[in-house]
Amino acid sequence: MGSATAILQVICPDRPALVSELSGWVAANGGNICHADHHTDARAGLFLSRIEWQLEGFGLPREAIGAAVKALAGRLGGQGQVHFSDQPTRVALFVSKQDHCLVDLLWRTRAGELPMQVPLVIANHPDLEPLASDFGARFVHLPITAATKAEVEQKQLQLLAEHQIELVVLAKYMQVLSAEFLDHCSKATNQGLEVINIHHSFLPAFKGAQPYHQAWERGVKLIGATAHYVTEDLDGGPIIEQTTVHVSHRDEVADLIRKGRDCERLALARALRLHLRRQVMMYQGRTAVFE
């Protein structure tokens, strides 16, 4: 691992010289920029910027950078946030019975591929407790029904706060989060507690339940998976990453499901890496992904 870096994300109204102003601010404080990416959305009239610089030798102490970034974004009439590469994100994984995404994420975390910590796994079935325990994560089984949904979600929110969770990942949780739960997440921290889901379909096609069955009925030649941020719009949140695989007329539904699981693992892992490295910026219901 290299030296620690700071990662600045800014979204503001577009105007001339913004690249110069932002990079100049970093340089004026003695920062050595190692990555800089920018995008102008002409239709929205917005400028998006991601700048990463080495913390060693930077003129501001780490604890003062956040306030300085807020002031900088305010001068530009936009919003800004800063993250640090040596502070792994604390992630809670929500699961059900399927284990392929859980195993993949825990393995990638242990291998150092994903800069995150997984102190908590929450499940509505007990099946995956041995897996979570093998990787040192606390496993909490919370059965959920329509009648107990509100109560269970309150317990989930308490656990997220107790474990100082910064990101929730629905790794085949197979439950719809309520608007109240998502609203609480958006207000949980200064920058919000975001939720990422893996959907077993190449959205926006085949939303909802049994997308592989829907795809087979239509005779599609490509299936895929979509990792996206969760909003109140079911399966309609901003898309981070999508993967596809070819299928043929010889494939049955079981083959589509098998191939689809490979897509799900890859799409979710890629999306998480992009999010954790602060390469994704959300705005107006969509994302800009700086790769």
SEVO-396584 format. One record per residue (C-alpha): residue number from 0; y, z, x. Coordinates in pm, 1 decimal. Example, Ala and Ser with C-alpha at 12.3 -4.5 7.8 and 13.67 -1.06 7.14 Angstrom:
(r 0 (-450.0 780.0 1230.0))
(r 1 (-106.0 714.0 1367.0))
//
This chain:
(r 0 (0.0 0.0 0.0))
(r 1 (347.4 -91.8 130.1))
(r 2 (656.4 121.3 123.1))
(r 3 (787.4 242.8 -212.9))
(r 4 (1015.4 14.6 -408.1))
(r 5 (1254.1 42.2 -698.8))
(r 6 (1229.7 -212.1 -980.7))
(r 7 (1539.6 -291.1 -1185.4))
(r 8 (1517.5 -461.3 -1524.4))
(r 9 (1836.8 -571.6 -1696.5))
(r 10 (1898.3 -763.3 -2020.7))
(r 11 (2259.5 -849.0 -2099.7))
(r 12 (2478.9 -1123.3 -2247.7))
(r 13 (2481.3 -1428.6 -2024.8))
(r 14 (2788.9 -1513.8 -1819.2))
(r 15 (2864.1 -1657.6 -1475.3))
(r 16 (2794.2 -1466.6 -1151.1))
(r 17 (2546.3 -1215.7 -1292.2))
(r 18 (2290.5 -1281.8 -1017.8))
(r 19 (2558.1 -1220.3 -757.2))
(r 20 (2678.6 -904.4 -929.1))
(r 21 (2333.5 -749.8 -961.1))
(r 22 (2209.7 -840.3 -614.7))
(r 23 (2547.4 -737.3 -476.5))
(r 24 (2509.8 -393.1 -632.1))
(r 25 (2173.9 -348.2 -459.8))
(r 26 (2312.3 -475.2 -129.9))
(r 27 (2623.3 -257.7 -152.7))
(r 28 (2395.6 45.6 -166.8))
(r 29 (2196.7 -68.2 135.3))
(r 30 (1894.7 -202.5 -55.0))
(r 31 (1664.6 -463.7 98.3))
(r 32 (1556.0 -693.8 -188.1))
(r 33 (1192.5 -805.7 -170.9))
(r 34 (1164.5 -980.4 -510.0))
(r 35 (1422.3 -1120.7 -750.1))
(r 36 (1357.5 -1315.5 -1069.8))
(r 37 (1603.1 -1419.7 -1337.7))
(r 38 (1595.2 -1605.2 -1666.3))
(r 39 (1861.6 -1730.0 -1903.8))
(r 40 (1771.2 -1774.9 -2268.5))
(r 41 (2040.2 -2017.3 -2378.2))
(r 42 (1942.3 -1997.5 -2744.3))
(r 43 (1977.7 -1619.3 -2749.9))
(r 44 (2271.5 -1615.7 -2506.9))
(r 45 (2092.5 -1358.0 -2292.8))
(r 46 (2036.3 -1310.1 -1920.7))
(r 47 (1724.1 -1129.5 -1799.1))
(r 48 (1679.2 -1003.6 -1445.2))
(r 49 (1409.1 -823.9 -1246.6))
(r 50 (1505.4 -712.9 -895.6))
(r 51 (1278.8 -512.2 -667.2))
(r 52 (1398.4 -354.4 -345.7))
(r 53 (1270.8 -115.1 -81.2))
(r 54 (1367.2 246.3 -131.4))
(r 55 (1369.1 320.0 240.3))
(r 56 (1728.2 309.0 356.7))
(r 57 (1875.7 282.4 6.0))
(r 58 (2207.4 463.8 -19.4))
(r 59 (2144.5 644.3 -348.9))
(r 60 (1893.0 928.0 -380.5))
(r 61 (1604.9 845.7 -612.3))
(r 62 (1715.1 1095.5 -876.5))
(r 63 (2057.2 929.0 -900.7))
(r 64 (1940.1 569.0 -938.1))
(r 65 (1861.6 591.7 -1310.0))
(r 66 (2212.8 701.4 -1403.8))
(r 67 (2364.8 440.1 -1173.2))
(r 68 (2154.7 165.6 -1334.7))
(r 69 (2258.5 281.1 -1682.6))
(r 70 (2624.5 261.8 -1578.3))
(r 71 (2571.8 -82.6 -1423.8))
(r 72 (2403.4 -218.4 -1737.4))
(r 73 (2679.5 -67.0 -1948.6))
(r 74 (2943.0 -256.6 -1751.1))
(r 75 (2750.0 -575.3 -1822.1))
(r 76 (2726.6 -497.4 -2193.2))
(r 77 (2347.4 -477.3 -2181.4))
(r 78 (2053.4 -248.5 -2116.7))
(r 79 (1884.8 -156.9 -1791.6))
(r 80 (1604.7 59.8 -1661.0))
(r 81 (1453.2 137.9 -1324.6))
(r 82 (1098.0 221.3 -1222.1))
(r 83 (940.1 320.3 -892.3))
(r 84 (628.2 157.8 -751.0))
(r 85 (484.5 482.6 -613.4))
(r 86 (481.8 655.6 -952.8))
(r 87 (161.9 543.9 -1134.3))
(r 88 (197.6 519.2 -1510.9))
(r 89 (7.0 778.0 -1714.2))
(r 90 (-204.1 585.9 -1965.1))
(r 91 (-411.2 690.6 -2266.4))
(r 92 (-693.4 459.8 -2372.4))
(r 93 (-782.2 447.0 -2742.5))
(r 94 (-1138.7 325.4 -2804.7))
(r 95 (-1406.7 301.8 -3072.0))
(r 96 (-1769.2 202.4 -2995.8))
(r 97 (-1735.9 -112.7 -2784.0))
(r 98 (-1733.1 -28.7 -2413.9))
(r 99 (-1652.1 -353.4 -2230.9))
(r 100 (-1274.5 -308.3 -2210.0))
(r 101 (-1297.3 64.9 -2134.0))
(r 102 (-1543.3 11.8 -1847.3))
(r 103 (-1336.2 -271.3 -1704.6))
(r 104 (-1006.6 -79.3 -1709.7))
(r 105 (-1152.7 239.1 -1565.8))
(r 106 (-1325.1 44.5 -1287.7))
(r 107 (-1008.5 -150.0 -1201.8))
(r 108 (-810.2 174.4 -1197.1))
(r 109 (-1058.6 341.2 -962.0))
(r 110 (-1057.4 30.0 -739.7))
(r 111 (-678.1 42.4 -714.5))
(r 112 (-620.8 -285.1 -900.1))
(r 113 (-413.8 -119.8 -1171.4))
(r 114 (-137.2 122.8 -1067.5))
(r 115 (-206.1 378.4 -1335.7))
(r 116 (-371.4 711.6 -1408.8))
(r 117 (-601.6 763.5 -1708.4))
(r 118 (-604.1 1134.5 -1792.8))
(r 119 (-695.0 1081.9 -2159.0))
(r 120 (-935.8 874.4 -2368.1))
(r 121 (-915.7 912.8 -2747.7))
(r 122 (-1194.4 775.5 -2967.7))
(r 123 (-1285.1 767.0 -3333.4))
(r 124 (-1655.5 767.9 -3238.7))
(r 125 (-1833.5 985.1 -2978.2))
(r 126 (-2034.8 705.0 -2813.4))
(r 127 (-1819.3 646.6 -2504.1))
(r 128 (-1775.0 1006.7 -2389.4))
(r 129 (-2016.0 970.0 -2091.6))
(r 130 (-1816.8 676.1 -1957.4))
(r 131 (-1484.9 859.9 -1976.1))
(r 132 (-1635.8 1168.3 -1815.2))
(r 133 (-1779.4 963.4 -1527.7))
(r 134 (-1426.0 854.8 -1442.0))
(r 135 (-1272.8 1200.7 -1479.4))
(r 136 (-1079.9 1136.4 -1799.7))
(r 137 (-1061.6 1388.6 -2081.8))
(r 138 (-1242.9 1248.5 -2385.0))
(r 139 (-1127.5 1355.4 -2730.3))
(r 140 (-1327.3 1252.7 -3035.9))
(r 141 (-1113.6 1230.7 -3348.3))
(r 142 (-1300.0 1078.2 -3645.0))
(r 143 (-1061.9 898.9 -3877.9))
(r 144 (-1073.5 799.9 -4244.1))
(r 145 (-810.3 680.0 -4485.7))
(r 146 (-778.6 1035.1 -4615.2))
(r 147 (-739.2 1193.7 -4270.3))
(r 148 (-534.3 920.7 -4099.1))
(r 149 (-200.0 1102.8 -4106.1))
(r 150 (-350.9 1427.0 -3978.3))
(r 151 (-545.3 1253.1 -3701.7))
(r 152 (-240.4 1059.1 -3584.9))
(r 153 (-45.6 1383.0 -3557.8))
(r 154 (-320.9 1523.0 -3334.7))
(r 155 (-311.6 1205.4 -3128.1))
(r 156 (64.0 1235.9 -3080.6))
(r 157 (24.5 1598.0 -2973.0))
(r 158 (-234.2 1495.6 -2713.8))
(r 159 (-8.0 1219.0 -2583.0))
(r 160 (275.2 1467.5 -2537.1))
(r 161 (43.6 1727.7 -2380.4))
(r 162 (-78.9 1478.0 -2120.6))
(r 163 (266.6 1325.7 -2061.8))
(r 164 (139.8 980.4 -2155.9))
(r 165 (373.0 688.1 -2090.8))
(r 166 (162.3 401.2 -2225.9))
(r 167 (-107.3 371.2 -2492.9))
(r 168 (-367.9 96.4 -2461.8))
(r 169 (-584.8 5.8 -2758.0))
(r 170 (-900.6 -96.3 -2570.8))
(r 171 (-1093.3 -213.5 -2878.8))
(r 172 (-981.2 80.2 -3092.6))
(r 173 (-1033.2 -122.3 -3412.4))
(r 174 (-785.5 85.0 -3613.0))
(r 175 (-438.9 -2.5 -3741.2))
(r 176 (-169.9 238.6 -3622.6))
(r 177 (70.2 353.6 -3891.7))
(r 178 (440.5 274.9 -3891.4))
(r 179 (508.1 648.1 -3856.0))
(r 180 (292.2 668.1 -3542.2))
(r 181 (465.7 368.5 -3384.4))
(r 182 (809.8 501.2 -3477.1))
(r 183 (729.6 830.9 -3306.9))
(r 184 (613.1 644.1 -2996.5))
(r 185 (935.1 445.1 -2979.1))
(r 186 (1133.8 770.9 -2973.3))
(r 187 (894.8 968.3 -2751.3))
(r 188 (1078.1 914.7 -2421.5))
(r 189 (1406.7 772.9 -2300.9))
(r 190 (1241.6 433.4 -2255.0))
(r 191 (988.5 461.3 -2537.1))
(r 192 (613.5 504.3 -2529.8))
(r 193 (482.2 150.1 -2558.2))
(r 194 (148.2 45.5 -2707.3))
(r 195 (-57.8 -253.5 -2589.0))
(r 196 (-346.6 -402.7 -2786.2))
(r 197 (-617.8 -654.6 -2708.0))
(r 198 (-691.0 -885.6 -3000.3))
(r 199 (-1006.8 -1091.6 -3001.4))
(r 200 (-835.2 -1414.1 -3095.8))
(r 201 (-591.3 -1662.4 -2948.0))
(r 202 (-303.1 -1542.0 -3164.4))
(r 203 (-140.0 -1640.2 -3391.1))
(r 204 (-465.0 -1809.0 -3500.6))
(r 205 (-733.9 -1605.8 -3677.3))
(r 206 (-549.3 -1279.8 -3731.0))
(r 207 (-718.7 -977.9 -3881.5))
(r 208 (-1089.1 -902.3 -3901.1))
(r 209 (-1380.5 -1109.9 -3768.9))
(r 210 (-1178.8 -1378.6 -3587.2))
(r 211 (-1488.0 -1512.8 -3407.4))
(r 212 (-1658.3 -1571.1 -3740.3))
(r 213 (-1343.2 -1748.6 -3862.3))
(r 214 (-1334.8 -1960.7 -3546.1))
(r 215 (-1702.2 -2054.7 -3577.6))
(r 216 (-1652.4 -2158.5 -3938.9))
(r 217 (-1368.5 -2388.7 -3829.9))
(r 218 (-1574.3 -2537.8 -3546.8))
(r 219 (-1309.6 -2471.9 -3281.6))
(r 220 (-1366.6 -2586.0 -2922.6))
(r 221 (-1158.1 -2311.8 -2764.4))
(r 222 (-1158.3 -1940.0 -2832.9))
(r 223 (-949.5 -1678.6 -2664.0))
(r 224 (-803.2 -1332.4 -2652.7))
(r 225 (-446.7 -1207.2 -2673.0))
(r 226 (-293.3 -895.0 -2520.1))
(r 227 (27.1 -798.9 -2695.3))
(r 228 (262.7 -512.7 -2764.2))
(r 229 (194.5 -337.8 -3093.6))
(r 230 (452.6 -345.6 -3370.5))
(r 231 (440.2 -281.5 -3743.2))
(r 232 (368.2 -653.6 -3786.4))
(r 233 (-14.5 -655.0 -3770.6))
(r 234 (-128.2 -863.9 -3471.0))
(r 235 (224.8 -1001.4 -3453.2))
(r 236 (378.3 -809.8 -3162.3))
(r 237 (525.5 -978.0 -2852.8))
(r 238 (253.6 -1153.9 -2651.8))
(r 239 (199.9 -1060.5 -2286.3))
(r 240 (-110.5 -1255.5 -2181.6))
(r 241 (-366.2 -1493.7 -2331.8))
(r 242 (-695.3 -1631.8 -2202.4))
(r 243 (-926.8 -1900.6 -2336.2))
(r 244 (-1280.0 -2030.4 -2288.7))
(r 245 (-1451.5 -2347.6 -2410.6))
(r 246 (-1719.7 -2331.2 -2678.1))
(r 247 (-1943.6 -2604.5 -2813.6))
(r 248 (-2121.3 -2702.3 -3132.5))
(r 249 (-2434.8 -2539.1 -2992.6))
(r 250 (-2272.3 -2195.3 -2981.2))
(r 251 (-2346.0 -1947.9 -3257.2))
(r 252 (-2122.9 -1658.1 -3359.3))
(r 253 (-2304.5 -1431.4 -3110.9))
(r 254 (-2219.6 -1673.9 -2829.1))
(r 255 (-1854.7 -1676.0 -2929.7))
(r 256 (-1851.1 -1296.4 -2929.8))
(r 257 (-2016.7 -1282.6 -2584.2))
(r 258 (-1773.5 -1534.3 -2436.0))
(r 259 (-1486.4 -1370.2 -2618.7))
(r 260 (-1554.2 -1033.9 -2459.1))
(r 261 (-1503.1 -1188.0 -2115.9))
(r 262 (-1168.4 -1321.5 -2238.3))
(r 263 (-1074.4 -982.5 -2377.3))
(r 264 (-1143.2 -801.6 -2050.1))
(r 265 (-945.0 -1051.0 -1846.5))
(r 266 (-649.1 -1079.9 -2082.7))
(r 267 (-612.2 -703.4 -2116.0))
(r 268 (-640.9 -637.3 -1741.6))
(r 269 (-387.4 -909.3 -1660.7))
(r 270 (-146.5 -786.2 -1925.5))
(r 271 (-172.8 -428.1 -1803.7))
(r 272 (-110.5 -528.0 -1443.4))
(r 273 (196.4 -725.9 -1545.6))
(r 274 (327.3 -436.9 -1755.1))
(r 275 (257.8 -172.1 -1491.5))
(r 276 (431.7 -379.7 -1223.5))
(r 277 (729.3 -416.0 -1458.7))
(r 278 (699.9 -792.9 -1469.6))
(r 279 (730.9 -808.8 -1849.1))
(r 280 (1056.0 -787.0 -2040.4))
(r 281 (1064.9 -767.1 -2419.5))
(r 282 (1350.9 -900.8 -2625.6))
(r 283 (1400.1 -1037.2 -2976.5))
(r 284 (1030.5 -1022.4 -3062.7))
(r 285 (909.8 -1211.6 -2754.9))
(r 286 (851.9 -1154.4 -2384.5))
(r 287 (962.4 -1298.9 -2055.6))
(r 288 (690.7 -1260.6 -1793.3))
(r 289 (797.5 -1280.7 -1428.4))
(r 290 (492.2 -1374.3 -1218.8))
//
